[in-house]
Amino acid sequence: MFDEYYKACEILKSKPILLFNEADAIISKRLDVNDAVGQMNNTMQNILLEELENFDGIFMATTNLIDNMDDAFSRRFLNKIKFDRPTAKTREFIWKSKLPELEDKIYEKLSKYDLSGGQIENVTRKYLINKILNQKEFDFDEILEYIKEEIEFKNNDENILKVGFLK
């Protein structure tokens, strides 16, 4: 991967960004392990740490589990930026960008629910899929039902290990 990055640097006029999206698994705390899988994971982390030590480029990693980051990775990240949950005003803009055909008063109502941008994306996808499949008109109650599902899912600790599976 780093070899490919350096090849791209030679071809391009400006340095590209090397992005590790959802980097939780690779930058998590290393563990004392006895099994082959754990040892392989630690080895991969050590290789990445060595590459980052001498990396001459722009490297970014995203994670939702900042407390789980290994200190060795934390030291190698020059800047750490935390993105807070969107404010009501920001949520209103997000809703408008996802469902541009609605009336302004609807966006104001929807923005009162404390959802992340990803949760709003999930709600709008469910809503639009159902709207297309069933050729339905706008239904505020349906959107509220999807919002309720998102909030309940996030607040249920049992779902932490069940992401990707239906109830």
C-alpha positions as CSV (number, residue, x, y, z in Angstrom):
1,M,0.0,0.0,0.0
2,F,2.8,2.4,0.9
3,D,4.6,1.4,-2.3
4,E,1.6,2.3,-4.3
5,Y,1.3,5.6,-2.5
6,Y,4.9,6.5,-3.3
7,K,4.4,5.5,-7.0
8,A,1.4,7.9,-7.1
9,C,3.5,10.6,-5.6
10,E,6.0,10.3,-8.4
11,I,3.2,10.6,-11.0
12,L,1.1,13.3,-9.5
13,K,2.0,17.0,-9.1
14,S,0.9,17.2,-5.5
15,K,0.9,14.7,-2.8
16,P,-2.2,12.5,-2.5
17,I,-3.9,11.8,0.8
18,L,-3.5,8.3,2.1
19,L,-6.8,7.6,3.9
20,F,-7.6,4.8,6.3
21,N,-11.4,5.0,6.7
22,E,-12.8,3.2,9.7
23,A,-9.3,2.4,10.9
24,D,-10.4,1.0,14.2
25,A,-9.1,-2.6,13.7
26,I,-5.7,-1.6,12.6
27,I,-5.0,1.3,15.0
28,S,-6.6,-0.4,18.1
29,K,-4.5,-1.2,21.2
30,R,-2.2,-4.1,20.7
31,L,-2.8,-7.1,23.0
32,D,-0.8,-9.9,24.5
33,V,-1.9,-12.8,22.4
34,N,-1.1,-16.4,21.9
35,D,-3.1,-17.3,18.9
36,A,-2.0,-16.9,15.2
37,V,-4.7,-14.3,14.3
38,G,-3.8,-12.0,17.2
39,Q,-0.1,-12.3,16.5
40,M,-0.8,-11.5,12.8
41,N,-2.8,-8.5,13.8
42,N,0.0,-7.2,16.1
43,T,2.5,-7.8,13.3
44,M,0.4,-5.8,10.8
45,Q,0.2,-3.0,13.4
46,N,3.9,-3.0,13.9
47,I,4.6,-2.8,10.2
48,L,2.2,0.1,9.9
49,L,3.8,1.9,12.8
50,E,7.2,1.5,11.2
51,E,5.9,2.8,7.9
52,L,4.3,5.8,9.6
53,E,7.5,6.6,11.5
54,N,9.2,7.5,8.2
55,F,6.2,8.5,6.2
56,D,6.6,11.6,4.1
57,G,3.1,12.3,3.0
58,I,-0.4,13.1,4.1
59,F,-2.0,10.3,6.1
60,M,-5.5,10.4,7.6
61,A,-7.3,7.8,9.6
62,T,-11.0,7.9,10.7
63,T,-12.4,6.2,13.8
64,N,-15.4,6.3,16.1
65,L,-13.4,4.5,18.8
66,I,-10.8,7.1,19.8
67,D,-10.4,5.6,23.3
68,N,-9.4,2.3,21.7
69,M,-6.5,3.8,19.8
70,D,-3.0,2.4,20.6
71,D,-0.8,5.1,22.1
72,A,1.9,4.4,19.5
73,F,-0.5,5.4,16.7
74,S,-1.7,8.4,18.7
75,R,1.8,9.7,18.9
76,R,2.3,9.4,15.2
77,F,-0.8,11.5,14.3
78,L,0.3,15.1,14.3
79,N,-3.3,16.5,14.3
80,K,-6.4,14.9,15.8
81,I,-9.7,16.4,14.9
82,K,-12.9,15.6,16.8
83,F,-16.2,16.1,15.0
84,D,-19.1,16.7,17.4
85,R,-22.6,15.6,16.6
86,P,-24.3,18.2,14.4
87,T,-26.3,21.0,15.9
88,A,-30.0,21.4,15.2
89,K,-29.2,24.0,12.5
90,T,-26.6,21.7,10.9
91,R,-29.1,18.8,11.0
92,E,-31.6,21.0,9.2
93,F,-29.1,21.6,6.4
94,I,-28.4,17.9,6.2
95,W,-32.1,17.0,6.0
96,K,-32.5,19.6,3.2
97,S,-29.6,18.1,1.3
98,K,-31.1,14.6,1.5
99,L,-34.7,15.4,1.0
100,P,-34.8,18.7,-1.0
101,E,-38.4,18.5,-2.0
102,L,-39.9,19.1,1.5
103,E,-41.3,22.3,3.1
104,D,-39.0,24.3,5.4
105,K,-41.3,23.6,8.4
106,I,-40.7,19.9,8.0
107,Y,-36.9,20.3,8.1
108,E,-37.3,22.3,11.3
109,K,-39.3,19.5,12.9
110,L,-36.9,16.8,11.8
111,S,-33.8,18.7,13.0
112,K,-35.1,18.5,16.6
113,Y,-34.1,14.8,16.7
114,D,-30.5,14.4,17.9
115,L,-29.2,12.3,15.0
116,S,-25.8,12.1,13.5
117,G,-25.2,12.7,9.8
118,G,-24.9,8.9,9.3
119,Q,-28.2,8.3,11.1
120,I,-29.9,10.9,8.9
121,E,-28.4,9.2,5.9
122,N,-29.9,5.8,7.1
123,V,-33.3,7.3,7.7
124,T,-33.4,9.0,4.3
125,R,-32.2,5.8,2.5
126,K,-34.9,3.7,4.1
127,Y,-37.5,6.3,3.4
128,L,-36.5,6.8,-0.3
129,I,-36.3,3.1,-0.9
130,N,-39.8,2.5,0.5
131,K,-41.1,5.5,-1.4
132,I,-39.7,4.2,-4.7
133,L,-40.7,0.6,-4.2
134,N,-44.2,1.4,-3.1
135,Q,-44.7,4.6,-5.2
136,K,-45.8,6.6,-2.1
137,E,-46.2,10.3,-1.5
138,F,-44.4,12.1,1.4
139,D,-45.3,10.5,4.8
140,F,-43.9,12.4,7.8
141,D,-45.0,9.6,10.2
142,E,-43.0,7.1,8.2
143,I,-39.9,9.3,8.5
144,L,-40.5,9.6,12.3
145,E,-40.8,5.8,12.5
146,Y,-37.3,5.4,10.9
147,I,-35.9,8.1,13.2
148,K,-37.3,6.1,16.2
149,E,-35.6,2.9,14.9
150,E,-32.3,4.7,14.6
151,I,-32.5,6.1,18.1
152,E,-33.6,2.8,19.6
153,F,-30.9,0.9,17.8
154,K,-28.2,3.3,19.0
155,N,-29.4,3.3,22.6
156,N,-29.6,-0.6,22.8
157,D,-26.2,-1.9,23.9
158,E,-27.1,-5.4,22.6
159,N,-26.9,-4.0,19.1
160,I,-23.2,-3.2,19.4
161,L,-22.3,-6.8,18.4
162,K,-25.3,-7.2,16.0
163,V,-24.6,-4.5,13.4
164,G,-25.7,-5.8,10.0
165,F,-28.3,-8.2,11.3
166,L,-32.1,-7.6,11.4
167,K,-34.1,-7.9,14.6
